[in-house]
Amino acid sequence: MNTLMINDIEYENLEDYIQTGILGFCECGQAENNLLYVLGGLELINAPKVDCWGKDLTKEDSDKWWNDYKERKLAHFGNKPAEYFFFYWTDKQGLTDHGGSVPGWLNENGYKLLELLKKWKETEFTK
């Protein structure tokens, strides 16, 4: 078994490190689904936003992008309360900078976790 040694703590694998070492959750239950959920939420926060200022975007293009984005959020989170809970959680965990409202944007910690989760997903699902 390939274990990870990080800060003098031994983890079973990358999933164990992210789930327990970074997020502070236990490893029982549905850790894999949990990590996929966190990954998807961070990807939504990190999704490029439409910048209408000084661009030749039509209102229809902008509206289409925002409607698609809202549909992706609903598909991932299931409902607005779950969506906002995730946004509040990422802010509380120091993964986002708040800005004027949640979700804000990913900060350095958020980007690091996003990249680590992408690496985990790539290695986990290409075995």
C-alpha positions in Angstrom: 0.0 0.0 0.0 1.3 3.5 -0.9 0.9 5.7 2.1 1.5 9.5 2.3 3.5 11.1 5.0 2.6 14.7 5.4 3.7 16.8 8.4 4.7 13.6 10.3 1.2 12.2 9.8 0.7 9.0 7.8 -2.3 8.9 5.5 -3.5 5.8 3.6 -3.8 7.6 0.3 -4.6 11.0 -1.2 -8.4 10.6 -0.5 -7.6 10.0 3.2 -5.3 13.0 3.3 -7.9 15.4 1.7 -10.9 13.9 3.6 -9.3 13.8 7.1 -6.1 15.9 6.9 -7.5 18.9 5.1 -11.2 18.9 5.5 -11.2 17.4 9.0 -13.9 14.8 8.3 -13.8 11.1 9.1 -13.1 8.6 6.4 -16.2 6.5 6.9 -19.4 6.7 5.0 -19.2 8.2 1.5 -15.9 10.0 1.5 -15.5 9.6 -2.3 -18.9 11.2 -2.9 -18.1 13.9 -0.4 -14.9 14.8 -2.3 -16.7 14.8 -5.6 -19.3 17.2 -4.1 -16.6 19.5 -2.7 -14.8 19.4 -6.1 -18.0 20.2 -8.0 -18.8 23.1 -5.7 -15.3 24.6 -6.0 -15.5 24.2 -9.7 -18.7 26.2 -9.8 -17.2 29.0 -7.6 -14.2 29.0 -10.0 -16.4 29.0 -13.1 -15.5 31.9 -15.4 -18.1 34.6 -15.0 -19.5 36.6 -17.9 -17.9 40.1 -18.0 -20.4 42.3 -19.9 -18.5 45.6 -19.3 -16.8 46.7 -22.5 -17.6 43.5 -24.3 -19.7 42.9 -27.4 -21.9 40.5 -25.6 -25.6 40.6 -26.3 -28.1 40.6 -23.4 -29.2 37.2 -24.7 -25.6 35.8 -24.5 -25.3 37.1 -21.0 -28.7 35.8 -19.9 -28.0 32.4 -21.5 -24.7 32.1 -19.6 -26.3 33.0 -16.3 -29.2 30.7 -16.8 -26.9 27.8 -17.7 -24.8 28.6 -14.6 -27.9 28.6 -12.4 -28.9 25.2 -13.9 -25.5 23.8 -13.2 -25.6 25.0 -9.6 -29.1 23.5 -9.1 -28.0 20.2 -10.6 -25.0 20.0 -8.3 -26.4 21.4 -5.0 -30.0 20.3 -5.4 -31.5 23.5 -4.0 -30.7 27.1 -2.9 -30.3 26.3 0.8 -27.7 23.6 0.1 -25.9 25.9 -2.4 -25.7 28.7 0.1 -24.6 26.4 2.9 -21.7 25.3 0.7 -20.8 28.9 -0.1 -20.9 29.8 3.6 -18.9 26.7 4.5 -16.1 27.5 1.9 -15.9 31.1 3.3 -15.7 29.8 6.9 -13.0 27.2 5.9 -10.9 30.0 4.4 -11.2 28.7 0.8 -12.8 31.8 -0.6 -12.6 35.5 -0.3 -16.0 36.8 0.6 -16.3 40.0 -1.5 -19.7 41.7 -1.5 -21.5 38.4 -1.1 -21.0 34.6 -1.1 -19.6 32.7 -2.9 -17.0 35.4 -3.6 -14.0 33.8 -5.4 -11.4 31.1 -4.6 -8.4 32.3 -2.7 -5.0 30.5 -2.7 -6.2 27.9 -0.3 -9.3 27.3 -2.4 -7.2 26.9 -5.6 -4.8 24.5 -3.8 -7.7 22.3 -2.7 -9.3 22.5 -6.1 -6.1 21.3 -7.8 -5.6 18.6 -5.2 -9.1 17.3 -5.7 -8.6 17.3 -9.5 -5.4 15.3 -9.0 -7.3 12.9 -6.7 -10.2 12.5 -9.2 -7.8 11.9 -12.1 -5.8 9.2 -10.2 -8.9 7.7 -8.5 -11.0 7.2 -11.7 -8.3 6.3 -14.2 -7.1 3.1 -12.4 
